[in-house]
Amino acid sequence: MVKSFVLSLTTLLALWSAVATAENATRAHGYAIHHNAFLTSDLSPDMASRYNIRRSPHRGMVNISVIKEKPGTTGRSVRAIVKVTAHNLRGQVRPIPLREVKDGDAIYYLGEFLVENGEVDTFDVEVTPEGTRDTIKARFEQQFFTR
């Protein structure tokens, strides 16, 4: 199970832009919420096709995964209620619709949205792992450069 999860996580990590070097995670209540945003044009055509994602330099994508932490392991992917709202510097606020994607033992929440060149978005994430009442909040920022 862990081996399958690691393989699935490695596959989806290939979705993320090569320029992302820091771990983008928020930890609370025994969970790690991994979060990232990038242009869909950074995906390979095969990867985009596999996950039914439209590639474009003017489309952003947010990727959220929820991992139940277990000491000595990579943890276990769990289902959750996930909400993401994006705010830009012009004061525009937009909810990002998400879809759940299962890949073996891994579960991801993916959402797509339009972006403009130079746009800076702040993403507010709310996650309630299945079987809990704990809501974990995360915030991250991403600037997008379209080609």
trRosetta pair geometry for C-beta under 8 A, 3 or more apart (Angstrom, degrees):
i j d omega theta_ij theta_ji phi_ij phi_ji
1 4 5.8 -54 -149 35 28 110
1 5 6.4 29 152 -19 62 106
1 76 7.7 1 142 -116 120 103
1 105 5.6 107 -166 -85 77 158
2 5 5.4 -53 -148 36 34 115
2 6 6.3 36 153 -21 67 103
2 73 5.9 -108 -115 -159 138 111
2 74 6.1 132 -160 35 101 105
2 76 7.9 -79 -93 -86 76 77
3 6 5.8 -52 -148 34 30 110
3 7 6.5 30 153 -17 63 106
4 7 5.7 -55 -149 38 32 112
4 8 6.3 29 153 -16 66 107
4 104 4.5 -151 166 172 107 135
4 105 4.9 101 102 2 111 113
5 8 5.7 -58 -147 40 30 109
5 9 6.0 29 156 -19 67 108
5 74 6.4 178 106 88 123 127
5 76 6.9 -108 -96 -125 161 52
5 77 6.0 -178 -136 -7 114 107
5 104 6.9 -157 -81 111 41 117
5 105 4.4 -63 -75 83 84 122
5 106 5.6 129 -141 -63 66 84
6 9 5.7 -53 -143 39 29 111
6 10 6.2 34 154 -22 63 106
6 74 5.9 127 -81 13 93 167
7 10 5.7 -53 -148 34 28 113
7 11 6.5 32 151 -22 62 104
7 104 6.9 43 79 23 101 169
8 11 5.5 -52 -152 32 34 114
8 12 6.5 21 156 -9 67 104
8 77 7.9 -61 91 -19 134 153
8 103 4.4 154 -151 110 114 102
8 104 4.3 -144 -63 47 132 119
8 105 6.3 -173 14 52 147 68
8 106 3.5 -166 120 1 134 129
9 12 6.0 -59 -147 42 32 102
9 13 6.1 39 153 -27 66 106
9 65 7.6 128 -117 162 94 174
9 74 7.4 -140 14 159 160 142
9 77 7.9 -172 -70 -60 103 123
9 106 5.6 174 -60 -101 67 140
10 13 5.6 -50 -144 31 30 115
10 14 7.1 42 151 -29 58 95
11 14 5.9 -50 -170 17 34 115
11 103 6.5 -132 78 154 134 149
12 15 5.3 -26 -173 4 56 119
12 16 8.0 57 141 -20 65 90
12 63 7.1 166 169 -168 113 140
12 65 7.6 115 104 -56 153 138
12 103 6.5 161 -50 41 112 154
12 106 6.6 -154 -5 139 135 151
12 108 5.8 178 -138 -64 157 149
13 16 5.7 -41 -167 18 52 113
14 44 7.5 -26 148 5 112 116
14 47 6.2 -147 109 -97 109 145
15 38 7.7 159 141 54 78 134
15 42 7.9 87 172 102 52 99
15 43 5.8 -8 -142 -105 71 99
15 47 5.8 -177 -92 166 75 138
15 51 7.5 11 -98 5 133 157
15 61 7.8 -89 165 105 118 142
15 63 6.4 127 101 -74 136 157
16 20 5.1 -67 161 42 117 142
16 36 5.3 -15 -115 137 118 160
16 38 6.0 144 -146 -15 56 149
16 42 7.8 -16 170 121 23 135
16 63 7.1 -111 -76 42 91 148
17 20 5.2 105 71 -14 84 98
17 38 4.3 -179 -23 -134 108 139
17 39 7.3 65 -73 34 124 78
17 42 4.5 -52 -91 -166 85 160
18 42 7.8 -158 1 -166 73 116
20 24 7.1 -49 -171 -19 123 121
20 36 6.2 25 -138 -142 163 128
20 38 7.1 -86 -38 -73 128 124
23 34 7.9 -77 -175 -124 84 93
24 34 6.4 87 89 -164 77 65
24 35 5.3 -103 138 73 110 63
24 36 4.9 127 62 -76 150 80
24 140 6.0 42 -159 -117 113 159
25 32 5.0 -6 -173 -175 128 99
25 33 6.4 150 -157 74 67 47
25 34 4.9 -30 -96 -96 92 62
25 35 7.1 143 -99 17 39 73
26 32 7.4 151 75 -158 38 52
26 33 4.7 -14 59 57 91 105
26 35 7.1 11 1 7 100 119
26 125 7.7 168 23 72 141 125
26 136 6.6 158 112 160 116 114
26 137 7.8 -83 146 102 159 38
26 138 3.7 -160 3 -104 153 112
27 31 7.0 180 -145 89 57 46
27 32 5.1 -21 -96 -101 85 70
27 33 7.5 -171 -77 17 34 71
27 69 7.3 36 -142 -42 110 144
28 31 6.5 -17 69 56 57 86
28 33 7.8 -10 28 -3 91 109
28 134 7.6 -160 124 162 103 127
28 136 4.7 162 65 -126 121 110
29 129 7.9 -161 104 15 125 127
29 132 7.2 117 151 -176 140 157
29 134 4.5 145 -137 156 169 161
29 136 6.2 -131 27 -74 119 110
30 68 6.6 11 136 -156 96 71
30 69 5.4 -141 -176 46 59 98
31 66 6.0 -15 -172 -169 124 87
31 67 6.5 145 -162 76 68 49
31 68 5.9 -41 -103 -102 78 47
31 69 6.4 -167 -102 -8 20 90
31 78 7.6 -84 -122 42 115 129
31 127 7.5 -143 124 112 147 131
31 129 5.6 -162 -86 -47 153 141
31 136 6.1 -124 74 -35 126 159
32 66 7.8 155 80 -157 50 41
32 67 4.4 -13 58 62 96 108
32 69 5.7 93 -19 -63 97 103
32 75 6.5 -151 25 -26 116 174
33 64 6.7 -17 -174 -162 91 96
33 65 7.6 164 -157 81 46 45
33 66 5.8 -11 -107 -105 71 70
33 67 7.8 -167 -75 24 27 74
33 125 6.6 167 155 119 140 137
33 127 5.2 177 -108 14 133 156
33 136 5.6 178 -33 113 137 134
33 138 5.2 -145 94 -33 136 144
34 63 7.8 -28 117 118 93 90
34 64 7.0 151 82 -156 60 43
34 65 4.6 -2 54 55 109 93
34 66 7.9 -149 23 -68 75 26
34 67 6.7 48 -14 -7 106 113
35 62 7.2 -12 -163 -172 88 95
35 63 7.2 160 -148 84 42 58
35 64 5.2 1 -102 -105 81 77
35 123 7.0 -165 168 100 133 136
35 125 5.7 -124 -100 -36 150 163
35 138 5.7 163 -5 117 150 146
35 140 5.6 171 105 10 123 141
36 62 7.3 165 88 -152 43 54
36 63 5.1 -10 61 56 90 100
36 140 7.9 -53 -98 107 33 159
36 142 7.9 92 -172 -79 52 139
37 60 5.7 18 179 176 104 114
37 61 6.6 175 -149 86 62 44
37 62 4.7 -24 -96 -97 93 71
37 63 7.4 175 -82 15 42 71
37 121 6.9 -79 118 76 165 124
37 123 6.2 156 -37 -34 139 147
37 140 7.4 169 4 101 107 116
37 142 4.2 -143 73 9 115 163
37 144 8.0 -72 131 -69 108 104
38 42 5.1 -60 152 39 122 146
38 60 7.0 167 92 -151 20 74
38 61 6.1 -22 64 57 66 90
38 63 7.9 -9 19 1 96 112
38 142 7.4 -114 -70 -165 44 147
39 42 5.0 110 72 -15 82 98
39 56 7.8 -113 -178 93 93 50
39 57 5.9 7 -174 -139 140 48
39 59 6.8 103 -159 76 67 55
39 60 6.1 -59 -98 -102 48 57
39 61 7.4 76 -179 12 11 88
39 115 7.2 -108 -101 49 85 140
39 144 6.1 120 -66 -148 96 104
39 146 7.1 147 -112 -102 140 62
40 43 5.7 -31 -173 9 57 117
40 48 6.7 87 178 -114 96 119
40 53 5.5 -154 -146 155 119 112
40 54 6.3 46 136 89 159 54
40 55 5.0 -155 133 -121 96 43
40 56 5.7 32 69 37 114 62
40 59 4.4 -15 17 93 124 108
40 60 7.1 175 -22 -135 83 8
40 61 5.0 99 -73 -30 84 119
40 112 6.4 17 -60 -126 135 112
41 55 5.3 96 -100 -178 50 87
41 56 5.8 -74 -57 108 95 14
41 57 4.3 -1 -19 -74 156 60
41 59 7.5 126 -28 50 80 84
41 147 6.9 -124 109 21 161 119
43 47 4.7 -130 -173 87 98 114
43 48 4.4 119 113 -60 132 93
43 53 6.2 59 38 90 170 134
43 55 5.8 -130 62 -99 103 103
43 61 7.9 30 -36 17 124 155
44 47 4.5 89 54 8 86 104
44 48 6.9 -156 86 -6 42 86
45 48 5.8 -56 -144 39 31 111
45 49 6.1 31 158 -20 65 109
45 55 6.8 -68 -101 -19 62 156
46 49 5.8 -58 -148 38 27 111
46 50 6.3 32 154 -25 64 107
47 50 5.6 -51 -147 31 31 115
47 51 6.6 0 163 8 64 108
47 53 7.8 -18 123 42 75 125
48 51 6.6 -77 -149 52 26 89
48 52 8.0 -49 163 130 58 1
48 53 4.5 -105 -148 72 74 93
48 54 7.3 91 -176 -105 120 5
48 55 4.7 -41 -113 -50 167 103
49 52 7.4 25 -168 -76 30 39
51 101 6.1 3 -141 -132 101 156
51 110 6.8 94 170 -21 129 175
53 61 6.6 11 -153 -99 134 146
53 110 7.2 -87 -87 163 117 144
53 112 6.7 159 -145 -71 88 131
54 59 6.2 72 93 18 95 175
54 112 6.9 85 43 -163 93 165
55 59 7.6 -176 -170 53 18 125
56 59 4.1 76 63 4 106 108
57 146 4.4 108 146 -158 99 81
57 147 4.4 -109 -132 36 154 84
58 114 6.1 -3 149 -151 90 79
58 115 6.2 -165 -168 61 49 66
58 116 7.5 17 -143 -93 90 39
58 146 5.4 32 -83 -125 64 139
59 112 5.5 -1 179 -171 113 107
59 113 7.0 149 -158 76 67 30
59 114 6.2 -48 -103 -102 60 47
59 115 6.9 127 -134 15 10 89
60 112 7.0 157 84 -155 48 55
60 113 5.2 -21 62 67 96 85
60 114 7.4 47 15 137 86 6
60 115 4.3 78 -31 -32 110 127
60 121 7.2 141 120 14 176 151
60 142 7.6 139 -151 102 135 134
60 144 5.7 -89 -83 -89 117 147
61 110 6.4 -13 -172 -165 105 93
61 111 6.9 158 -155 82 58 44
61 112 5.2 -23 -99 -99 78 71
61 113 7.7 164 -83 23 33 70
62 84 5.6 177 109 167 160 168
62 86 7.8 -155 -49 -66 139 115
62 96 5.6 54 24 141 137 163
62 98 7.6 -69 83 -96 108 100
62 110 7.2 160 82 -152 56 44
62 111 4.8 -4 51 57 100 96
62 113 7.5 26 -10 7 100 113
62 123 6.2 148 -117 -127 137 152
63 108 6.0 -26 -161 -169 89 118
63 109 7.4 141 -160 75 40 55
63 110 5.7 -4 -104 -103 69 76
64 82 5.4 162 97 -163 148 148
64 84 6.8 -165 -35 -60 139 126
64 98 7.2 -30 32 -131 120 144
64 108 7.0 137 72 -166 47 64
64 109 4.2 -21 64 62 100 106
64 110 7.9 -164 26 -68 70 36
64 125 6.2 162 -108 -142 136 135
64 127 7.1 -167 172 -82 133 121
65 77 6.3 -57 -173 -126 107 102
65 106 7.0 -31 -135 -171 133 95
65 107 6.7 139 -138 87 84 61
65 108 5.2 -43 -82 -106 93 69
65 109 7.2 175 -77 16 42 77
66 77 6.9 98 75 -157 61 61
66 78 5.3 -71 107 65 106 82
66 79 7.6 24 61 147 129 6
66 80 4.4 77 -5 -13 166 139
66 82 7.3 -149 -39 -73 122 118
66 107 7.2 -28 45 86 86 109
66 109 7.9 41 -15 -6 97 116
66 127 5.7 169 -94 -172 123 139
66 129 5.6 177 166 -97 141 92
67 74 7.6 -81 -159 146 138 71
67 75 4.0 73 169 115 108 142
67 76 6.8 140 -158 65 69 29
67 77 6.0 -40 -100 -91 68 50
67 78 7.2 133 -124 11 18 86
68 75 5.7 172 79 -171 46 98
68 76 4.9 -18 55 61 102 88
68 77 7.8 -134 12 -48 81 2
68 78 5.0 68 -29 -25 105 129
68 129 7.0 108 -77 -154 93 151
69 75 4.8 -52 -108 -100 39 120
70 73 4.6 2 86 47 103 119
70 75 5.4 148 18 -109 79 53
70 76 6.5 42 -8 -8 125 95
73 76 7.7 16 119 -41 134 77
76 105 7.4 -76 -152 162 78 119
77 105 5.9 140 38 138 116 75
77 106 4.8 136 -39 -131 166 45
77 107 4.6 156 155 22 118 83
78 107 6.9 -85 93 43 13 136
78 129 5.3 35 107 -154 135 106
78 130 5.9 -145 165 34 103 100
79 100 7.2 16 -132 -139 92 144
79 107 5.8 -95 -82 173 60 170
79 129 7.6 114 87 -160 46 61
79 130 4.3 38 82 -26 91 136
80 109 7.6 -75 66 -39 97 137
80 127 5.0 11 156 -167 147 91
80 128 5.9 158 -167 77 89 43
80 129 4.7 -51 -100 -104 104 43
80 130 5.9 -119 -84 -25 44 73
81 127 7.3 153 79 -155 55 43
81 128 4.5 0 51 54 102 102
81 130 7.8 120 -19 -73 72 64
82 98 5.6 -53 93 77 108 167
82 109 4.4 -21 66 -128 156 178
82 125 7.1 -22 -163 -165 90 93
82 126 7.3 157 -153 84 43 56
82 127 5.2 -1 -106 -106 78 79
83 95 7.2 -49 -169 -147 91 106
83 98 7.7 -146 -110 5 30 128
83 125 7.3 154 83 -155 54 45
83 126 4.6 -2 56 55 101 102
83 127 8.0 -160 27 -69 63 43
84 95 7.2 119 86 -164 55 61
84 96 4.3 -31 93 52 109 114
84 98 6.3 100 15 -52 111 119
84 109 7.9 159 -21 126 121 122
84 111 5.9 -162 56 29 136 153
84 123 5.8 -15 -164 -167 103 104
84 124 7.1 154 -153 79 50 51
84 125 5.3 -10 -102 -102 81 73
84 126 7.9 -165 -71 24 40 67
85 93 6.3 3 176 -173 111 93
85 94 7.1 167 -157 86 67 34
85 95 5.3 -42 -102 -101 78 58
85 96 6.9 -171 -96 3 23 82
85 123 7.3 151 77 -154 42 54
85 124 4.8 -11 59 57 94 102
86 93 7.4 164 86 -152 49 46
86 94 5.3 -14 60 63 94 85
86 95 7.9 148 17 -115 73 11
86 96 5.7 72 -17 -44 106 110
86 113 6.5 -179 12 93 155 174
86 121 4.6 -17 -165 -168 110 123
86 122 7.1 143 -157 72 56 43
86 123 5.4 -24 -98 -97 73 72
86 124 7.9 -169 -78 20 26 71
87 91 7.6 -24 -168 -146 92 27
87 92 7.2 164 -150 84 49 49
87 93 5.2 -11 -101 -102 80 76
87 121 6.8 137 66 -159 39 66
87 122 4.7 -21 61 60 96 97
87 123 8.0 -174 20 -76 71 27
87 124 7.2 44 -8 -12 108 104
88 91 7.4 -42 77 20 69 20
88 92 5.0 8 39 52 105 95
88 119 5.8 -45 -134 -165 127 100
88 120 6.5 127 -148 76 73 56
88 121 5.3 -42 -87 -97 76 69
88 122 7.7 172 -87 15 28 73
89 119 7.7 -164 17 -153 98 60
89 120 5.4 53 -32 59 113 103
94 113 6.8 135 107 -142 135 136
96 111 3.9 100 153 136 106 149
96 112 7.9 160 -163 52 100 19
96 113 5.5 -76 -117 -47 99 128
96 123 7.6 -16 -2 -132 141 105
97 111 5.7 161 82 -133 43 108
98 109 4.5 14 179 177 133 100
98 110 6.5 138 -153 67 76 28
98 111 4.3 -64 -90 -59 65 108
99 109 7.2 164 75 -152 29 58
99 110 5.8 -28 59 63 81 83
99 111 7.2 141 8 -81 67 61
100 107 6.4 -17 -166 -168 99 98
100 108 7.4 147 -157 79 50 44
100 109 5.8 -28 -97 -98 60 72
101 107 7.3 152 80 -158 49 49
101 108 4.7 -19 62 64 100 95
101 109 7.5 176 17 -85 79 23
101 110 5.6 23 -7 1 125 117
102 106 7.1 151 -158 85 51 53
102 107 5.5 -19 -102 -102 72 73
102 108 8.0 179 -80 22 27 70
103 106 4.8 -18 67 67 88 105
103 107 8.0 176 25 -80 67 29
103 108 7.0 15 6 2 109 111
115 119 5.0 -150 -167 52 88 141
115 121 7.3 -90 -114 -28 109 128
115 144 4.3 -4 160 84 149 164
115 146 6.7 173 101 -59 97 109
116 119 4.6 106 59 -44 75 119
116 144 7.6 116 68 83 35 117
116 146 7.0 -79 -176 -8 29 133
117 144 7.3 -117 -124 110 28 83
117 145 6.2 36 -149 -147 75 48
117 146 4.3 -94 -79 35 80 98
118 143 7.0 -27 -164 -172 39 103
118 144 7.4 -27 32 77 9 63
118 145 6.6 46 -68 -101 47 67
119 143 7.0 168 90 -151 42 59
119 144 5.0 -3 61 47 91 104
120 141 6.4 7 -179 -176 95 106
120 142 7.4 177 -150 91 56 36
120 143 4.6 -26 -97 -96 78 82
120 144 7.9 -173 -81 13 33 70
121 141 7.0 173 91 -150 45 60
121 142 5.7 -10 59 60 90 82
121 143 7.9 161 18 -91 63 34
121 144 7.3 27 2 -12 105 109
122 139 6.5 3 179 -172 98 100
122 140 7.5 178 -153 94 58 30
122 141 4.9 -26 -101 -98 70 85
123 139 6.8 166 84 -151 55 51
123 140 5.4 -9 55 62 102 76
123 141 7.3 -179 14 -86 75 32
123 142 7.1 20 -12 8 114 103
124 137 7.2 -20 -170 -163 86 98
124 138 7.8 156 -159 83 42 50
124 139 5.5 -13 -104 -103 63 86
125 137 6.8 146 82 -159 61 48
125 138 4.2 -12 61 61 114 94
125 139 7.1 -168 19 -76 80 37
125 140 7.6 13 -7 12 118 93
126 135 5.6 -7 -169 -175 96 112
126 136 7.5 151 -156 76 46 46
126 137 5.6 -16 -100 -101 69 74
127 135 6.9 149 74 -158 39 60
127 136 4.7 -22 64 60 96 96
127 137 7.9 179 22 -79 73 28
127 138 7.3 21 0 2 112 107
128 132 6.5 -155 -177 83 74 89
128 133 7.2 -21 -154 -156 115 24
128 134 6.8 161 -134 84 70 45
128 135 4.8 -35 -79 -97 91 73
128 136 7.5 165 -80 14 39 72
129 132 4.8 39 72 27 90 123
129 134 7.0 4 31 68 95 96
129 136 7.6 38 -21 2 93 117
